[in-house]
Amino acid sequence: MMVLGRAMPPAALPAAGPYLPGAAAASTSIGVTGVIQRATSLREEAAPPGELIPLPAPVVAGKDLYATIAARRSERRFGSGPVALETLSSILDGMAQPPQLSAAVHANIVVNRVAGLPPGVYRFLPRQHALVRLRSGDFATAARSAALSQDVIGDAAVVLVLSAARVQVLAEGARAYRQVLIEAGLVSERWLLGAAARGMAACPVGAFYDDEAAALLGADPKEHWVLHFAALGLRP
C-alpha cells in the first residue's frame, strides 16, 4: 500500500492481506482457494530435480524501509569483486514473500561472482531456502546476449531472471497473465530494495530476447516464459 498526499503515520495504516481478485473465482469451478492451491502445487511439482544447495541463514539488513525506498537508485556499473554468499542469501530471503497476485513466478539466478558458489544458473526454492543448479559454467556472455548485449547484465555478479511456466500461469484463471507480470514486478522491487539496504548496486532490465532468455535457463520458450531480469553486484 502506498499513501499519496498527506503523510499518514504507519500505525494508522489499515492492515491489508493479500489481494485475491474475485474474477479468478468466476473463471474456475474450484474457487479462489482451489486456484491458489493448484497453482502452488504446480509450482512445487515444477521444481527441477537435483541436489539442494542450502543457503546461509539470512541476516536482517536493519535499515529503515522508508529511507531505503527513498534512497534506491538503479546502478548500471559494478565492481569486479564477488558478492558474499550471506548477502545473496539475505536478499533472496527478503524477496521471497508470499505471493499477492500469482504463485507462478519462479526466481532463477545467473551466478557469475559469488564467494563460495560456483558459476552457473540456479533456481531458488524459497520454502527450503536453497538453490538447485540448472546449468553449470560461465553464462555471463549468454546473459548479456539475451539482454540485448547490455553491459549491466554481462558485468553483474548475479543476474536475477524471473520466469513462469505456461501451464502454471494458465491454471490461475483468465487474468493470470496480467497478474503474473505484476507479481514479477513486486518480486523484483523487493530484490532491488534488499540490495539497496545492504549497500549493493542493482538495476532492473526489461529488454531481452524471449527465446535466448529461456535458453539461458535451459527451458523451452513455448512452455516457460521469462518475465524480467535484474542485475546485482558490488558498487564500484
Buried (B, 14 or more C-beta within 10 A) or exposed (E): EEEEEEEEEEEEEEEEEEEBBEEBBEBBEEEBEBBBEBBBEBBEEBBBEEEEBEBBEBEEBEBEEEEBBEEBEBBBEBBEEBBBBBBBBBBBBBBBEEBBBBBBBBBBBBBBBBEEBEBBBBBBBBEEBBBBBBBEEEBBEBBBBBBEEBEBBBBBBBBBBBBBBBBBBBBBBBBBBEBBBBBBBBBBBBBBBBBBBBEBBBBBBEEBBEEBBBBBBEBEBEEBBBBBBBBBBBEE
